[in-house]
Amino acid sequence: MNGLTADQQKQEAERLFALLSTITNFKTKEKFSYEDCLKIAPLSLRINQLKQKNDALILAHYYCTPDIVYGIADFKGDSYALASKAVNAKEKNIIFCGVYFMAQTAKIINPDKNVFLPPVTAGCSLADGITAEEVKELKQKYSDAAFVCYINSTAQVKAYCDVCVTSANVYDIVAKLPQKQIVFVPDLFMAENIRTELKRRNIEKEVFFFFFSCCVHDKYTVQDIEEIKKNHPSAKIISHPECAKEVSGLSDYCGSTSGMLAYVKNSTATEFAVLSENGIINSLELENPSKTFYSTGRTCAQMKRNTLLNVLGVLENLSKAPKVEVSAQTALKAKKAIDNMFKMAGKQNDR
């Protein structure tokens, strides 16, 4: 490929195998083999060459495939960490391996940079669940409330909200808000988990919410947990706050992606059942090679639309590749909500 030598490809395969050999290739259900890495090597090597040549930064969410997260990404992380990295981006071009609302956030933070989303139309059931017009109507109904939007929302929705939050900081930010009424959009289950956490902290606030959910996390049920406990009685159950409150309540730990990584790292347990998107299991395996993780098999099809081939396609055709655009007026308003998140979040785990 493009003049790559056999020796270059071998060295790249060895680099990849050193990273990937302890983690599961969910296509084969086995650990990544050296042969798997040999197949990845020509693409990852070419991408890493082109991103330097084209002054490009690659950001990748944990839910993307390991060849992207560990093969080509300059930074990997959850939504908060990637937004933080976007703030400090020096490169002219940002390639965001994720979904559309994430790339929009990077563009809002960096209006003068070129932002690309390799799978141009990769969306999110949460972000698609509510419109700016619906938020405007809610603001008329709840005029005294603070409007809090999950980062899984469009730029247009963020523009009508007071503060943006992620699963890593939502509880602390909502607790700090002076308003006694909170309208949280668009995640129904996260809003219910906010209510539970505020009650646990003895903080009295009314939380109103909209009726949408994550198409991955909303599938987990109490029956799933009962089955896990039956098959793996020693396993700790970890879940995401996008899960239903009944699932969160029965979990040993419920928190953000970065929170899960920290919990597992600090736990003396050796077995974990993960009620979240499959991609996080790869990071858990890499950071905890002596521990066992049980997958529930749920994946985000939109995240998996990011591939080495479409990243390469962007880098080979930067001048013609579609850019992520946000109007100046919308970006200015949405940035206030994002800036308020950074101000209120304080120091976060930078994963």
N, C-alpha and C positions, 0 to 999 in steps of 0.2 A: 504493500500500500504506500503510494507516494514516495517510493525510494527507500522505505525502511529496510534495514538489513536484518538478516536472520538473527544476528547477534543482538541487535537492539531489541527485537521482539522477544528473544529469550530472556534478556535482562528484565524487561518489563513484566513478563510472565512470572519471573521469580519474585519481583517486587510485589505483584498482586497476590501471589500464593502465600507470601509471608503475612499478608494482611487478612486474606479471605479463608485460609485453610481451617480456621476454627469455627466458621459460621456456616449456616445452612443455606444451600441454594434451593429455594422453594420450588423451582421448576423440576428439580430431580429428587427432592426430599433427602438429599445427601449433603455432606459437607462439600465445599468447593474443592475440586480436584485441580491438579496442575494442568490437566488437559482443558478444563474450563477456563483457566487463566490464560492459556495459550490462545484460545479463541477470542478472548477479550483484548489481549495485548495490542494488536494492531490498531484498534479503534482508540483505546485509552491513550496510547502513546502519541497518536496523531492529534488527538484533542489537546493533550497537555502541551504539545509543541505549538499548536495554533493559538491557544489562549494567551501564551506569552507573546507571540508575534502580534496578536491583535489587541493587546492591552485589555484582556478580559478577565473578569472574576467570576468563578462558578460557585454559586450557593446551592446547597442541596438539603432538602428536608429528609429527616430520618426515614420517612415512609417510601422514599425512592429505593430502587434496587441497589444492592451492594456494589455493583460495577460502577455506578455513578457516585454513590456516597463515599466509597473508599478508593475508587480508581481515578476520579477526575476532579472531585469537589475541592475547592480551596477551604471552604468551611461547611460543616454539616451542623445541623441542630434542629431544635423545635422552632415554632413560629417566633417566639420572643428573641431567641438567640440570633436567628437569621435577620430579624429586623435590626437588632443591635449591630450586627456586622455590616449591614447595608448602610447604616449611618456613617461608618468610618471608611467606606469604600473609596479607594484612590483611583482605581481603574476607570477608564472611559466607558467600558462596556460591562454590563452585569448580565450574566445568564443565570436565570433562576429556575432550577429544577424543582418544581413544585406544582402549584395550581394558580389560577389567575389572580385571586385576591392577594396572594403572597407577592407576586410580581408587581401588582398595583402598588402595594405598600412600599416596595423598593423604589418604585418610580416617584411616589409622593415624597419620599425622603431625599431622593436624588433627582430633582427635576431636570438637571443639566446633563444627566448621563443617559446612555442608551440602555434600555432594559429589554431583555428578550425572554420569552417563555417558549421553550422548544416545542411542546405540544400546544399550539397557539390557543386552542379552545378548551384546555383542561379546566374543568370547573369544580364546584363544591356544592353539595346539597344544602349546606347551611348558608353559604353566601348567596345562593340562588333563591333562598327561602323568603326573603323580605326585600321590598323595594324602598327607595328613598321616599316615595309618595306615602307609603304605609307608615313610615316613621314620622313623617310630617303630621299625619292624622293622629298618631299616638301622642305626639307632643301637644296637640290641642286638647286631647282628653286628659293628659296627666301634666298639666302646665307647671306644677311645683316639683316634679320629679327630676332626678338626675338621669340622663340617658346614657347607658353604658352599652357599648357594642363589643361583641366578641371580635377578635381579629379576623375570624372567618366571616367577613362581611365585605361588601363592595366598597369602593372609594366613595360612591354616592351616598351610601348609608352612613359611613364614618363621618361624612361632612355634616350630618345632622345630629351627631352625638357629642356628648361632653367629654367622654374619655373612652379610649379603646383598651381592651384587656386581652390577655392570653390565659390559658389554663394554668400557667406558672405564677401568675400574679393576681388573678381575678378576686380571690377572697380578701387579700390585703387591701387592694384598691377600693373595693366596694365598702369594706369596713371603715376606710378613712374618709369616705365622702360625707359631707355634712348633712346632706338631704336625708330625710327619713323615708322618702319614697324613691324606689329605684325601678326604672324600666330597663330590662335587660333583653337585648336582641342579638341573634335570632334563635338561640339554642334553648329549647324548652327544658331539656334534662340538666344542662348546666345551671340554669336558673333555679331549678328545684334543689340542686346540690348547694347552690349559694344560700338558699333559705336554711338548709340543714346546718351549714357551717356557721352562719350568723347566729343561729340559735345556740349552737355549741359554745360560741364565744360570748353569749349573753348580750348580743347587740340587737336592739329592736329596730328593724326596718321592714317596710313593706316592699316586696319584690314582685313586680308584674313582668310578664314575659309573653313572647310570641310563640307560635306553635310549630316550630320546625326542629329537626334533629339531624345528627350525622348519620348518613346511610350505612356506615360501618359500625359505629359504637351503639346505635340504637337497637341493633339486632341481638345484643347480649341479654340474657334472661336469668332469672333465679334458677331455672332448670339447668342452665349451663353450669352454674356454680355447684349445684347438687351433683351433677355428673362428674365434674372435676374432683370434688371431694370424695366421691365414690372410687374413682380410678386412681387418684393421686392424693391420698389422705395427708401426706406430709407437705404438700406443696402450699406455699403462700400464694394467695390470689391477689394480683395487682390489676387495677382498672383505671380508666380515664374518666374524668368528671363529665365527659360527654355521654357516659352511660346513664341509664335510669337510676334514680335514687335507691331503688330496691337492690340493684346490683352493687352500687357504690357502698351501700350500708353493710353488705355481706362480705366486702373485700377486706383483706388485711391491710391494703394500702390503696388509696385512690388519689391520683394526682397527675400532674402534667407528664409529658414524655421525659423531660429532664429530671423531674421528681422521681419517676420510676427508676431511672438509671442510678440516681443517688441512693434510693431506698435499697435496691438490690445490692449495690456495692457495699453498703454499710450493714447489711443483714448477715446474721450467722446461718441463716437457712441456706439450703443447697438446692432446693427445688422451687420453681415458680410457675404458676399458670398465668399467662398474660392475656388479659381481656382488652386488647387494643389492636391496632393495625399490625400486620405481620412484620413490617419493616423494623419496628423497634426491637424485635427479638434478635435481629442480626447485631445491633449495637450492644444489646445485653450479653450476647454470646461472646463478642469480641472483648468486652471489658471484664467478663467474668467466666473465663474458660473452664473453670473447675465446677461451675454450677449448671444445672439442667433447667431447660425452659420448655414448657408445653404450649404449643400454639393452638389456638381455636380456629385457625384457618381463614380469618377474615382479612381481606385486602381492600385497599382503595383503588378501584380501577382507574380513576383519574390520575392519581399519583404515578401509577405504573405506566402511564402513557409517556412518561419521560424515558427516553432510551439514549444509548450512546450514539445511535445513528442520527436521531433528530438533533442532538446537541452538536454533532459534527456538521450536520447540514447548516445549522446557524453559523458556526464558525467559518465554514467555507464560503458563505454567502452573506456576510454581515451587512453589506450595503443594500441587499435586497430583502433580507429577512424581516418579517413583520415586527414592529416595535410595540411595546406596551405603552399606551398613551393614556394620560389622565388630563382633563382640561385644567387650565391654570386656576380657575375659580374653585372647582371641586377640590383640587389638590390642596389649595391654601386652607380651606375649611377642614378637610380631612386631616391635614397635618397637625392641626390644633389638638384633635383627639389623640393622635399618636404621640405628640410631644407631651401631653398630659400623662399618658401612660408611663413614659420614661421618667418623668418627674416624680410620679407617685409610687412607682415600683421600687425605687431604691436599688440596691445592689442585688442583682439576680445571678443565679447559677448560669454561667456563660457556656452553655452546651449547644 
